[in-house]
C-alpha cells in the first residue's frame, strides 16, 4: 500500500494533481483546501496517501495533514460513504469545521455539501460523534469586506490556482456579507468559478 509520496506537483486540475516522484507521475485526488496550501512550483511536497483498490482502478487520495487522512478514513468506515463522498465532505468543510459540526450536530451545515441530503447528514453526524476526535480551531472568522486582508489573501490564493484578475474580482463580488474564514471563502469561490466555466 502506498502511504506517502514526496515529490513536485507538476499539474493541478481540482480535485486532481499530479506529483512527480523520481520521474514517475502519480495522480492524486485531494480536498479543495489542499490546493490553497500547495507551495510554489518546483518545491518538494510530502503527501500522506490512501489507496483505494477497485476492480477497474487503483485510486490514490492525498492529504497534507495526518488529521485530514484520519478524518477521510473515518468517513469511509460509515456505511454508504465512498471515497468520492468522503472527499466532498472534506472539500466542503475543513477538518476542524467538521469536528465542530459533529460536536454541535449541525445537520444544515452538511446538507450544503453537494451530494448530501438531510438523512445522510444526520447519519454522518451520528456515526462520527463517537469516532471523530478533533480539536476545534482557535482561529475565528475573518471579515470579508472588499479591500480587507481577507480579500487580498483570497485573491492571492485564487491567483496561485491560475485564475486571472477579472475572474477573481467577479468571484469576490459574489461573496455573502457574513463573515467567513479564508478557507470557506476559497471553497465558495472555487465552486462558483467551476460552474461558470462549465
Secondary structure, DSSP 8 states (H G I E B T S, - for coil): ---EEEEEEEEEETTEEEEEETTEEEEEEE-HHHHHT---TT-EEEEEEEEEE-SS-EEEEEESSHHHHHHHHHHHTSTT--HHHHHHHHHHS-HHHHHHHHHHT-HHHHHTSTT--HHHHHHHHHHHHTT------S---B---TTSHHHHHHHHHHHHTT--HHHHHHHHHTS-SS-B-HHHHHHHHHHHHHHHH-
